[in-house]
Amino acid sequence: MNEKHRDAVGIFDKYAEQYARKYADHPAYVASYQRLIDLLPAEGARILDIACGPGLASAYLLQHIPSLNITGIDLSGRMLALARTHAPLARFERRDCRRLADLEERYDGLVCGFFVPYLARDEVRSFLKDSRQIISTGGILYLSAIEGAYEESGYQSRDGKDSLFTYYYSREELQRQLLAAGYAIEDWERASAVGSGAGELFFYARAV
Ligand SMILES: C[S@@+](CC[C@H](N)C(=O)[O-])C[C@H]1O[C@@H](n2cnc3c(N)ncnc32)[C@H](O)[C@@H]1O
């Protein structure tokens, strides 16, 4: 694991509770989960929540479709502990989300909320390629990212400490990468949820 990446997991672990409080019930995120529900395959679908964090997406999905079979994966122990309390009907495992190729299961839906900001361009490319190997054709990938010029990616500090390297992506680049990995864009949205000046992008892509 490179330095930037190890730091990202460490910082998310340290601020897990704060993160969960900040984003629980956030209107832009809730709207995006609802859009995902509209597109998901029928009841009982198998879903992988990639870099699930405190399990907010899993909790929302299960609240609305309790029959979903959800597994969440993340590397932060504290995020996973919170996820288990927020979404007790889901299963959570400690796993490196850059190693999707190790997974043997196949899924009807992949949820990937704000993992891309911690992946460099070539890592996004292989992540999306691997994701296509574990999603059934016709399945939906939910992918969110922070919008911006890749060249402006850099360290963002939290309250002046604990800098976190954050990668920005343009809508066009992510669309290109999704298409190249074997997805068709079903829908996308732009939001400005965090209030930090940077906007967020939400993609709903179908595996073709
Ligand atoms: C911004 S949070 C997103 C959490 C959640 N998906 C959401 O949308 O609220 C990023 C998460 O990615 C996790 N993470 C970062 N790199 C990871 C890796 N290589 N494998 C697994 N989890 C990772 C962090 O621990 C953190 O929980």
The ligand as a MOL file (V3000), in Angstrom:
LIG
                    3D

  0  0  0     0  0            999 V3000
M  V30 BEGIN CTAB
M  V30 COUNTS 27 29 0 0 0
M  V30 BEGIN ATOM
M  V30 1 C -15.1020 8.9180 2.0140 0
M  V30 2 S -15.2800 7.3720 2.8260 0 CHG=1
M  V30 3 C -16.7340 6.7690 2.0050 0
M  V30 4 C -17.6000 5.8990 2.8780 0
M  V30 5 C -18.9300 5.4840 2.2520 0
M  V30 6 N -18.7590 4.7450 1.0270 0
M  V30 7 C -19.7990 6.6720 2.0100 0
M  V30 8 O -20.0730 7.0040 0.8410 0
M  V30 9 O -20.2390 7.2930 2.9960 0 CHG=-1
M  V30 10 C -13.9910 6.4180 2.1170 0
M  V30 11 C -13.8490 5.0410 2.7310 0
M  V30 12 O -12.9130 4.3130 1.9540 0
M  V30 13 C -12.2140 3.4430 2.8330 0
M  V30 14 N -11.0270 2.9920 2.1090 0
M  V30 15 C -10.0460 3.7470 1.5880 0
M  V30 16 N -9.1690 2.9710 0.9320 0
M  V30 17 C -9.6170 1.6850 1.0550 0
M  V30 18 C -9.1570 0.4300 0.5650 0
M  V30 19 N -8.0590 0.3230 -0.1720 0
M  V30 20 N -9.8830 -0.6580 0.8400 0
M  V30 21 C -11.0060 -0.5780 1.5840 0
M  V30 22 N -11.4930 0.5810 2.0670 0
M  V30 23 C -10.7980 1.7040 1.8020 0
M  V30 24 C -11.9940 4.2870 4.0640 0
M  V30 25 O -11.6820 3.4950 5.1800 0
M  V30 26 C -13.3370 5.0010 4.1600 0
M  V30 27 O -14.2200 4.2770 4.9730 0
M  V30 END ATOM
M  V30 BEGIN BOND
M  V30 1 1 1 2
M  V30 2 1 2 3
M  V30 3 1 2 10
M  V30 4 1 3 4
M  V30 5 1 4 5
M  V30 6 1 5 6
M  V30 7 1 5 7
M  V30 8 2 7 8
M  V30 9 1 7 9
M  V30 10 1 10 11
M  V30 11 1 11 12
M  V30 12 1 11 26
M  V30 13 1 12 13
M  V30 14 1 13 14
M  V30 15 1 13 24
M  V30 16 1 14 15
M  V30 17 1 14 23
M  V30 18 2 15 16
M  V30 19 1 16 17
M  V30 20 1 17 18
M  V30 21 2 17 23
M  V30 22 1 18 19
M  V30 23 2 18 20
M  V30 24 1 20 21
M  V30 25 2 21 22
M  V30 26 1 22 23
M  V30 27 1 24 25
M  V30 28 1 24 26
M  V30 29 1 26 27
M  V30 END BOND
M  V30 END CTAB
M  END
